Amino acid sequence: MPVLYLITPQPGGRDADFLRALRASLAEQAPGSLLVQFRAHGLEPGHWHALAGQVLACCAAHDAPLLLGAGGLARAAPARVFRSLRELGAQGLHLPSRMLEQPAWREACGASAGEFLLAASCHDAAQLDAAAGLGAALATVSPVLPTASHPGAPVLGWEGLREACLQARLPVYALGGLGPGHLALARAAGAVGIAAIRGLWRGGGEDPDGEARAA
């Protein structure tokens, strides 16, 4: 499993600038070392599909599996989101924590079990259990350190991350205020790697406040 999980910021401005920044972010890491989530909210469906397809092509060229953020198609039924996943050919789907207990999402995930790589955003042991129950292959746990997107929010710290990893029944990526320089500490605490937006993105074509909506 890749040790770095790049979560894209919210696209803003020109798609060409966003894709240029994505390619720069991918190029900075060794091929095969990155997992990528395309996380975009509020785009018109046709625009979302077109941009997701371009993101997928960039990731494929760098041997980086791509997960689509489940909230990308606003108000779309879960079955429609999974259909889009099949149409695009992405490797998986990432669920925000708010979706973990929603019956429609639980049913859709169950119906597609084993077909895609499923990931989930988690903040506590109950959410980690819910993600495992859905058959998720991995989870992000946050926030580990203080982050500009959630100023003043309580953080887990390294000991809290260690406890979460011990309790989890699935691989965990540490998220929140982290960059590649934290990888050794995260792995020592039991995480398979680190996830980040600002810490792994090389700027351009994004909404600078988009990290606040990552979970």
N, C-alpha and C positions, 0 to 999 in steps of 0.2 A: 504494500500500500504506500502511495507517495507520502513523504513526510511533511510536505507543505500544501496547504489548502488555500488557494487564492479565491477570495470572494470579490467579485467585481463591484466597484461602486456604482451607484445609480447613474446611468448614462445621462449626459447633459451636453448641450451644444451639438456639434456635428458628429455623426456616426463615424466619419473618417478619422476624427481625432481620437475618439474612444477606441477604435480598432488599432490605431497606431500605438496608443498607450498599452493596450493589451499585448500586442506583439513585443513591445519593449519589455514588459513585465515577464512574459514567457521566456524571452531570450536571455534574461538575467539568471535563470535557473537551468540546471542541467536537464536535458530531455528525460522524461520519466519520473522526475522528482516532484511534479506538481499535479494536484487535483484542482479543478476549476469549477466554481459555481457562477453561472450567469444570473445575476440578480438585478432585475429591472422591473419597476412598478410604474403604472400609469401610462405606458405606451399604448398607442392604438394597436389592436391585434395584428394587423398586417405588418406594421412596423416592427413589432416585437418578433414575429416569426422571421422576417427578413434579417434583422440584426442577430437573432439567435443562430441562424444558419451561417452567418459570417463568422460569428464567434466560434462555432463548432469547427469551421474550416481552419481557423487559426490554431485552435487547440490540437486538432488532429495532426497538423504539421509539426507540432512540438511534442507529440506523444503524451498529451495531457488529457485524461478523461474529463468529460464535461457533464456537470449536473445542472439542471435548470431549476431556478428558484420557483417553487410552487405558486407563489403569489404573483407571478409575472403576468398572467392573464386575468385581469381583474374580473371578479364575479363569475368566472368560468366554473362550470361544474367539474368535479374531480375527474369524471370520465373524459371530459373534453381536454383537460390538461394532459392526461395520459395518452390520449390520441395524438396530441401535438408532439409529445415526446417520441412517439413511434414515427410520426411523419418526418421529424427532423433527424432522427437517428442518434440523438444524444444518449449518453451512457446511463443517466440516472436523473433522480429528482431529489431536491432538498426541501423538506417541510419546515416551515416556521413552527415554533412551539405551540402557538395557538391552534394549530390544526391537528395536533396529536390525538385529541380526544373527540374530535368531530366525527360523528357516525359515518357521514358520507365519505370522508377521507379514509377512515379505517376500512370501510367496505371496498373502496377503490384500490387501496394498497393491498388488501388481501387478494383481490381478484387478479392483481398483477404480480403476485409474489414470485420472486425468482427471475422475473423478466428484466428488471432494471436494478441498478445500484440505488438504494434508498438511504437518504441521510436525513438527520433531524437536528434542529436547534434545541438545546436543553439548558436548563439553569438549575435544576435540582434533581434529587434522586427519583422523585415520582415521574418526572418527564423522561429521565433515562429509562426507567422501567417501561413507560408507555411506548417509547421508541423501539425498545427491544421487542415488545409485544407485537408491534407492527411489522417486525422483520427487518428493521433498519440495519444496514451494514456498518454504519458509523454515525457518530453524533459529535456536534460541537458543544463544548461546555464553556459558558461565559457568565460574567466577565472575570477573567483571572487577575488582571491588573487594571488600574485606573485607565479610562479611555476618554478621549475628548468627546466622543459621541454620547456618553452618559455621565456627565460631570457629577461627582458626588455620590454616584451609585455604589452600594456595597459591593466589595470584590471578594472573590474566593481566596486569592493568594495561592502560593504554591502548596501549602498544606491542605487547603480546601480542594484544590485540584487533585491532590493525591488521594484524598478520601473519595472524591467522585469517581476516580478511575478504579479504585478498589471495589466500589459498589456496582459499577457499570457492568452490564452483560454484553457489551459491544465495544469496539474500539472507539477511543475518544480523541478528538482534536481540541487542544486548548485554544481559546479565542478571547480577545479583549486586551488591547494595549500591547500586543506582541509583534515581534518581527523575527527574522531568521536568527538573530543573535540569542533568542530565548529558546531555541530548539533543544539544546542539551538539557536545560532545566526542565522543560516540559516533558521530555522523554524520561528523565530521572524520576519525575512524579508519576509516571505510568501512562502518559499520553503517547499516541503513536506519532504525533507531530503537532504543528501549530497551524492555526487558521488565522487569516488576517485580510483586511482590506488595505488600509493605509500602509501597513508594514510590508506589503508585497506588491503594491501597485505603483507604477512609475509615472503617474500623473497624466493629465490631459483628457478632455472629453468626458468629464464626470461631474456629478453633483457632490461637492465637498462635504455635504451633510448626510450623504446617503448611508453612512455606516450606522446611523441611529436606527435604520429600519432593517438591519441585517438579521435580527432574530425574530 
